Amino acid sequence: MNRLPTPFPTVAMEGDYNPAIRLFGLRFIKDQTIVEHLAELLAVVFSEKRIFIDEASREPLPSFGDLAKWAHSENAPLKYRPSIRLNLKLFSFMTCSPVDKRHEIHKEQYELLAEQLQSRLQSRSSSLEKSEVRERLEELLQGFQGAGFTRNWCAQTFYPISPEVLTQETVWNETTARRNDVSTWRASINEFDKYYSTRRRNFLARGGEVIYLQLCNAFATEQRLIDGFLRSSGQFFSQEERDLRSLHGSLNEGLAGLYDGHTRPLGNLIRYIDEELDEDTFKEVNEGQKDRQLTCQWCPRESWPEGYLFAVEMKRVVTAGIDLIDKLDLMMTGCALHILRSLCAQSARYTMAEADSTGPLGFAWLFVSPDSATRQQRMASQRNLQAVQGMLQRALRIEALRDYVERGSPNKVERQYREADSKYGHGLFLSLGKSLGIIVPKQGRGARLVMTDNVVRYLVLALLRPGERCTYDEFLDRLYFHYGIAVEGEQLRQAMTWSGLLANDSVQPRKPSWLNHMLKASGFLTELSDGCSVVQNPFDSTQGGRVQ
C-alpha cells in the first residue's frame, strides 16, 4: 500500500514529519506509562466534550448521530476539559516528591492546606489527634499514586480510582520561576499559564486520546464494513455486538456506570481538599478559561477493525460483575494490548504482510510458556518477535512515507527515523510489551513473547461475554482473531509460516498445553467427561443481569 493514512477526524496534516506519527496517529509514544494511557482515556470519557461549536456533552461517547456527522466533517476536532487539581496534587504528593524539586512557595502552600484541613477536622476518636487524622488522609491519597514517582508533585498522575482524579497533565516551569524569582503561591496562580504548563504532553502524551478516537472511528464506520469483517467469525459476537448502534449504546452505558457511586465518599473528600480549602486557586485555574481545553488530534481512519474489537472487549469488561479495581486493572491491560495490536495491524496494512497471513489483522504473535518452553519453542517465539519488529520498521519506510518525510524535513530524515524507531515503532512495542510482562527477559538477548496470569484473565473476560462459555478450541480461534495470538494447533503453524519458519511439529506444545493448564489453574477452564475442555467467563453481566 503506497499511500499515506487518511486521518479521523479530517484535520490538516502538514507540519509534523515524524513518520511514525504520520502512520500510527498522534500519538502512541514510549514515554507514556500503561496507567497513564488508561487515565488519559478515562479523562476524555468523563470530561465535558465538544465537537461542534454549540454542542457540549458529558456522555462517555458522542451520540451515534454526531459520530456519523463527524465522520464527514472537516476541521471539527474533539475538545475536552479535565479539571486541574493543584491543591489536591500538592496535598497528596508534596511529601513524596523528590526533595530537590520542591519550590519554597509550594512548601508554604502545602503547609497552609494542611493547617486549613487540620483546623476543620472533627475527630470522634479520643485516641486520634487531628494531626494524625490529617496525616492518614494524606497517606490515603498517596496510596492512589499511579505514575511519576520521580517527578515534581504536580506532574505525577493518580491511579484512576475516581472521576475526580482524572486531571490534566500539569508541569511546573521551574526555569521560568527561577528567572522571575516568583515569591508567592498567589503570584504563580495569577499567572498560571506562565508558571505551569498543561500543553507539553510529556506524560499524558495523547495515547489515551488516540484510543478514544479509534472507538469513535469504529462507531462512525459503515455497518456493511463491520458485517464483512465479521463474515467468517460472527459466532464470536452476539447480535447486539455485531450491530454498531447497539454496541455503542451498551458501551456508553457501561462506561457511564463504571464508578457507579462506589467512590462517591472519596470524590467528596477530593473536592473538599481541592475546592474548599483554597477556593481562589481552584477558581483561577479551572473557571472561565476556555483556552485550557485540550484537543484530541487524529487516528488512522483505516484502524476501524481494531477499534471495533477494542469496543467489544471494553464493553465486556466494563459490564462484567467484578469490582472497580479489577475492572480498572483489566482496562489497563486491555489498553496496552490494544496499542501493541494497533501498531502491528497498521504496519501489516502498509507492508502487505496481511496478504501472507490468514489472521484478520495480518500479523501473528507466537506465545510460549513463561516457565516450561522448550529450546525450539523459545527460538520460534524469538524469531516471531523479530519478524514483528521487522514489519514495524518496514512500514515506517514505505515509499510514500519516506517521500513525505524527505519533502517536509529534508535535513533531518535520518534523525526522524531514529526517533520513530526508538520511541514510536519497535522501541515502543518492546518497551510496552516488557512493562506488560509479555516480553521477556527485560534485559539481554533472546526476547520472546510469553503469557502472564493477568493477561490470561483479561483475555477470558474480553473474548467471552459475561457468563458465556466456549470450547477450548474456539477460545484459541478467538485469540487469533482478536490479537493474532498463536499458542498451538493450526494457528501456531500459520504464525510460524508468517514468521518465516518451517511449520514443524517440534514447536507444538504437549497436550494438554501450557495455556490449558493456566486457564484451569485460574478457574476458567473445565474438562468435561468426553475429553472436551470448556472455557467460561464466570462473571455475570451488570446490564440487567443478562448474558450479552
N, C-alpha and C positions, 0 to 999 in steps of 0.2 A: 504494500500500500504506500504509494509515493505521493502523499499529500499531508497537510497538517490537520490536526484535530479541529473540529468545529466546537466553539465554546457554548456551554449552557450556564447562565443565560447569555444572550448575544451581547458581547462587550467588545470595545476596541482592544486590539491585541498588541499594538506597537509599543515599544519602549523597554520590554523585558526580553532579553535574548538568551536567557538560560534555557538550554534545550530540554532539560527535564521538566521545568515548569511548563514549557510550551507543549510537551507531550502528555503530562500527567495531570495538569491543572495547577491552580495557585492556592495552596501548595501542600505537599507532603514533604517534610524535612526531618533529617536525622536528629536534630536538637530537641524536638518535641517529645516529651515522655508519654507513655501509654495513658497514665491517669489524666494528663493534660489534654489528650485527644478527646477523652470522654467528657471532661469538664467543659471544654470548648463547645462540643456538640450539644450538651445539655444547656449551655448558656444561650445558644441560639434557640433551642426548643422552648425554653421557659422565659425568654425575654419578649417584650413587645417588638413586633416585626412590621416592617413596612416595605412593600414592593412598589406599589403605585402611590403617587403623592398623597392622595386624600384618604387612603385606606390603611388603617393600622389594625393589627390583630395580636392577641395574646394566645391564640390557639397554637398547639405544638407545631402543626403543619399548616401551610397556606391551604385555603379551600381548594377542592378539586377543580372548580371552575376557574379560580385565579391561576392555578397551575397551567391549565390549558391555554389561558390568555397569555401568561408569562412566557410560555414556550415560543410564542410568535411575536414577542415584543422586543424592541431594541432600546438600549440604554435605560433599563429598568432594574438596577441592582437591588438586591435584598439588603436592607439596613436593619440593624437591631441594636439594642442598647442595654447591656447588663449594667448592674449597679457598680459603682466604685466605692468600696467599703474600706476607707483608710483607717478609721478608728478601730474597726473590727480586726484588721490585719495587724495594726500596731499593738493592740492589747494582746492578741493571740501569739504573735511571732517575734515580738521585740526581744524577749529574753532568751530566745533560742536561735537568734540570728547571729552571724559572725560579729564578734566584738569590734573589729576594725571597720565595720560598715555601719555603725550606729552613729548618726549625727546627733549633736548636742540638742537640737530643737526636737528631735524625735524622742530622746530620753525624757525631756521635760514634758512633752505631751503624753507620753506613756504614764508618767507619774501622776499627771493631772487626771487621766482617765481612771487609773487605779484608785486614787483618792476619792473621786466622784462616786465610783461604784461602791467602794467600801463604806462610804458615809450613808448610802441609801439602802444598804443591806439590812434585812431584818431576820436574824437567825433565831429559830425556835429551839435550837440545841444549846444547852448551858455549857456543853463541853467544847464548843467550837467558837473561837474568836472570829470577828468579822474579817480579820486579815486572812485567817485560814480559809474561810469560805471563798474569799476573792481569789486566793491562790489556787484553790481547787477548780474554780470556774476557768481560770486561765489554763490550768493543766488539761481540763476537759477539751477546750478549744484547740490546744496544741496537739491533742490526740487525733485531730482531723487534718493534720498537716499532710498534704498529698505529694508535693514535689517542690524542689528548690531549696533544699536544706542548707546549701552553702550560699544562697543569695541573700540580698538585703530583705528585710522583713516584708516590704510592700510588693516585691516581685515573687514571693512564694505563692503557691497555689494550694487551695483546700482540696481535700478529697470531697467529691460532690455529694455530701451527705444530705443536703437540703437545698432547696432553690435559693435560699438567702446567701449561700456561699458561692454561687455561680457569678463570679465577678470579672471585671475587665482586668487584663494584664496592666499593672502599674509599675513603672520603673522610676526610681529616684535619680534625677540628673545631678549626680554628685559633683561633676566638674563645674556645671553652671552655678551650683550652690556655693562652691568654694570661691569661684571667681567673683561672685556678687556678695559674698560674705553675708548670706541670709542669716538673720539672728533670732527670728521668732517663728513659731509654727504658723501663726496667723498670716505673717508676710508670705510664707510659702504657699498657703492655701489661696490667698487673694490673687496670686499669680500662678495658679495651679499648672497651667499649660507650659509655663516656663521652667518650673522646678520638677515636674513629673511628666512622664511620657506614657501615653496609652496607645501609641501608634507604631511602636517598634516591632511588635510581633516576634520577639525573640523566643518566647516560651509557649504562649498560646499562639502558635505560629501559623494558623489557618487550617491545620489538618482536620480539626473538627468541623470547620466550615465546609470544607470540600466534601466530607462525608454527608453533611446535611444537604448540600446541593445535589449530590448523587441521588439521595432519596427523592428530592423534588423532581429531578430529571427523570427518574424512573416513573413517577406518577404522571408526568407530563407526556409520556411516550404513548403512541397509539396502541390500543388494545390488540390489534391484529399482530403487532410485532411480538408482544408477550405471548400470544397464542402460538405463534410459530416457534418461539424459543422453547416453549414447554411441550411441543408436539410429541416428542419421544419420551418425555419424563413427567407427564402431567399427573401420574399417580402419586408423585411425591408431594403434591399440593392439594389442598381442599378446593372446592369450587369457589369459596369466598376468597381464598388466597390467589386464585387464578384471575379473579376479576379485580382490576385495578381500583375501581371506585370502592368496592367492599373492603379491600385490603387497606386502602387509605383511611377509611373510617375506623377500622379496627386498630390500626397502629396509632392513629391520632388519639383514640380513646385510651389505649394502653399507656401511651406516654403521658397523657393528662393525669392519669391516676397513678403514676409511678410513685410519688411520695405519699399521696392519699392520706394526708393528715398525720402520718406516723411521726413526722419530725416537727410538728407544729410547736410544741414547747421549746425545742431547740431554736426554731425560727424566731419565736418571740424573744428569747434571750439575745439572739444575734442582733435583731432590730433594736432592742433596747440599748445594747452597748454601742452600736454604730450610730444610731439616730437620735438618742435622747441624752446620752452623757455629754455630748458636744454637738448640739443641733446645728450650729453655724457651719461646721466642717461638712457635715452631710449635705446640707442645702447648697453650699457653694460648689461642691464638686458634682452634684447629681441633678439639680433642678435648673431647668431653663437653658441648658447648654446643648442645643441640637448638634453642634459640631463635634460632640463627643460620642455620637453614634458610630458604630462600627459597620463596615461594608463588606459583605461577602463578595468574593471575586467570581471564579468560574471553575467548572469541571468539564471534562470532555463529554460532548453530547452522546457519543457512541458508548459511553460507560453505563448505559441503562441496564444491561443484563446483570452486572454485579451490583448495581444499585437496587434492582428489583430483588435479588437474592438476599441482600442485606436487610431490606424492608421486611421480607418474610421472616428472616431469622430474628430480628429485633421484636417483631410483633409476637412471636412465640415466646421469647424470653420475658418481655415485659408483662405478658398476660399469664405467665406461669404462677402457680400458687406457692411462691417462695418468698423469703423475707427480703427486705430492701437491700441489705448489704450484699446478699447473694446475687441479687439482680444487678447491682452496680458492678460487682466484680466480674460477672459474666459479660456484661456490656463492655467493660474494658477489654476483656479477652476478644470479644467479637469485633471491636473497633480495630485492634491490632491485626487480627487475621484478615479483616476486610481490606486494610491498607496493603498488606502483602499480596492479597488476591488482586487488588486493583492495579498494582504495579505490573504484575505478571499478565493479566488479561489485556491491558492496554499495549504492553510490549508484544504480546503474541499477535495482536491485530496488525501491528506495523512491521513485524518481521515475517509475517505469513507463517508463523510457527503453527497457527491453528490448523493449517492445511495438513500437517503431519500428525495430528492427534485427533482421536475421536471424542475427547472431552469437549464439553460445550464452550469452554473458555479458552481452549487452545494451548494449555500447558499441563504439566503434571508435577506433583510433589511426591517424592518417594520417601515415605516414612518407615523407620525401623524401630525396633525395641530400644528403649533407653538403656537397658542393662544386660540384655542377653542376645544381642545381634551377633551373627557370625561375621567373620572377616569379609566374606563375599557380600553380605548384606550391607555392611558398613561402607565398603568400597562402592557399591551400586548407589547408595544414597549420596555419597560424596560426589560421584560423577553427575548425579541428577542435580545437585546443588550448583555444581559448576556450570551445567547446561542452563540453569535458570539465570545465573549471573551473566553468562554469555548472551542470553536473549535480551536481558535488560540493557547491556552495553550496545548490542547491535541496534536495538530500537532507537537509541539516542543518536545513532549515526546514519539513519536513513537519509537518502539524498535530499529530500525536501527540507528536512530539519537542519541538515548541515548547511544547505544554501541559505536558510533563514538566519542562522547564527552568523555565517560569514558576511551576509549582507548588512546585518544590523550592528555587528561588533567585530569588524574585520581584524582588529589588532589584538583581540583578546580571545580568539577562538579556542586555543589550547587551554587557557585558564578556565574558560567557561565549561569546557568538557571535564576538566579535572574536578571542578566543584560539583558538576552534575553527577558524575560517577560516585564521588565520595559522600555527598550529603543527600542526594535525591534519588539515586539509582541503586546499584547493587550495594553500595555502602549503607544506605538506609535499610535495604532488605535484610542484610546481615545483622545490623545493629538492632533493629526491631525484633527480628527472629530470636536473637540471643536474649534480649530483655524479656521476651515472652517465654523463653525456656525451650523453644522447639529447635533451636540450632545450637549444637554442642560440638566441641568444647568452646568456651568463651574466648580462650586464648590458645594459640598454637594451630598446628596443622590438622587436617582430617575433619573439617567441619561437615556435619551431616544433619539431616532432619530426624528428630525423634518426637514421640508423643509424650505428653505430660498428663497427670491426673486432672489438672484444671482445664486443659484443652479438651480432654475426653468429656468432661462434664458439660462444657459449653456446647460441644458438637451434638451431644444427645438432646439437649434442650432446644437447640437451634434447628436441628434437622428433623425432629419429630414434633408434632403438635402436642400440647399438653394432654396427657392421657393416652396418646397414640402409641401403638406398637407395630413393629415390622420385623421381618426375618433378618437374621444377621447378614445374609447375602444382599438383601435390599439396602440395609444400612451401608454396606460397602459401596453400593451403587450411588447412594445419596452423597456419601463423602466425595466421590469422584465428580459428581455432577456439580456440587456447590463449590468445591475447593481444588479439584484435581488431585486430591489426596489418594494415593495408592498404597495399599498395605499387602495385599495378596491377590491371587487369582488372576483373572483377565485384566483387571485394572493395573496390576503390577507389571504384567507383560507389556501393556501399552506404555506405561511410564518408562520402562527400560528402553523400549524402541524409541520413544521420544527423546530420551537422554543419549541416544547414540550407542546403546549397548545391545548385545545379543540377548534375546529374551529366553534365557535358560532357567531350568527349574531349580538350580542350586541356590538361587536367591529367594525362592519361595519359603516362607516360614513353615515350621512343622505344625500340623493340626493337633489340637486347636491352636490358633495363632496367638501371639502375644497380645494383640488387640482384644481378642476374645477374652483372654484372662483379665485384662484391665477392666473391661466392661463388666465382667462378672464380679470382680473384686469391689467395684463401685456400686453394685446393686442394680445395674441397668440391664443385665443380660440373664435370661433364664434358659436352661437347657430342658427341652421337652423330651418326653419318653421316646418319641420317634426319631431322635437324633437331631432334630431341628432346633436351632437356637433362636430366641426371640429377644430383640432389643426393645425396651419400653422407656418412654418418658413418664415417670411415675407421678408427676405433679398435675393436679387439676388446673383448669383454666379459671382465671378470675373474672372472665367476661360471662357472667350469667351461669357459671358452673358447667358450661357446655364444652365438649371436646370439639375444637375447631378443625 
